[in-house]
Amino acid sequence: MQRKVYTTVLVGLTVLIVANAAEARRPSWGGHAAVAVSPDGETIAVGGAGRTLYIVDAATMQVTDRHWHGPQIGAVAFNADGSVLIIEDETRTLHLLDSGSRSNIRSIKDADYMSLSKAGDRMAVLTGRGRKLAVLSTMDWKAVVEIELPDGFRHGGHVLHPEGGRVAILTQAFDHPVDEDVEPSADLPDGHARLFQDGKASRLLTYDADNGQLLADHTLWYTSQGPDRTSLAFLQDEIIVFNYNAVNVRVDGQGRIHPLEGFPRFGYGRGISADHSQLITGSLASGAIGLLSADDFHVTKFAVANRVPGWPEYFAGFAFAADGESVYGVTSAFRLIHIQSDGKIIAETPVY
């Protein structure tokens, strides 16, 4: 795959980003929004606007248990050995449940937008009402490091490296015109060209997740749409940003931008595999799985066969199975869809 590089020199690097506390993650489209697959592949956890945690048997796709939670559920995840089920809700709280009994182990307040590294037994969360990024151990739940973000930093999304050693965080857009000496953007894709010309910028920071050392700080002409509509992933030394509008990029170690095309619009729900080699986005009863490598980006599309009548059904969240061979999606119509990596729909079922 041939890639074009767009290097940006920005003026006024001391510009202040207006401070704004990040909003808690909650279901964006109604219905179910959160889904996770246990490491052994036998259990699926589902939650969302219905305020209930559902436990689903992966083999039969039938609900085996219901756990009333109360607040709306924005995300769910299992730790590396599957012993703990994590619920992230609209109150900026993480609830750690025993995955067998669903009894509460503990709650961690002022923590949301969790990003897990199964291989590293770690989790990165936004805390301090958007002013800090904490890396926690998912074995003892203690802080490995707590990173103070720059003054005025507005969180636009973050991701923990699959091995747990680095964490990247993107700001929301701020006013920052591109210098006139930057090369013309005539050959940029339309969506990227609009961003190049809109007088906005973002910052992409990478930290060492062991000691909090700042490893890279790039100011980009590229911007995304905020943490609820933006997802990040690592590909070796590059950072992938993919979002609701499918104006996606690869940002290399020097802060150069490579447009990443292939995903259809729109990405109401998004997900990444544990090793960050696969991305997925979903829109109106359809979506696409993207296979990433250093040299290529191969996209496989999928579509729901039995569409729900009435109000449109959107994919709102995804979770890859541990083997990477299939992925589960949840929708705004309270359904769970099992999708094979080749795009074949394996099963569709309501979860209630």
Buried (B, 14 or more C-beta within 10 A) or exposed (E): EEEEEBEBEBEEEEBEBEEEEBBBBBBBBBBBBBBBBBBEBEBBBBBBBBBBBBBBEBEEBEBEEBBEBEBBBBBBBBBBBBBBBBBBBBBBBBBBBEBEEBEEBEBBEBBBBBBBBBBBBBBBBBBBBBBBBBBBBBEEBEEBBEBEBEEBBBBBBBBBBBBBBBBBBBBBBBEBBBEEEBEEBEEBBEBBBEBBEBEBBBBBBBBBBBEBEEEBEBBBBBBBBBBBBBBBBBBEEBBBBBBBBBBBBBBBEEBBBBBBBBBBEBBBBBBBBBBBBBBBBBBBBBBBBBBBEEEEBEBBEBEBEEBBEEEBBBBBBBBBBBEBEBBBBBBBBBBBBBBBBEBEBEEBBEBE
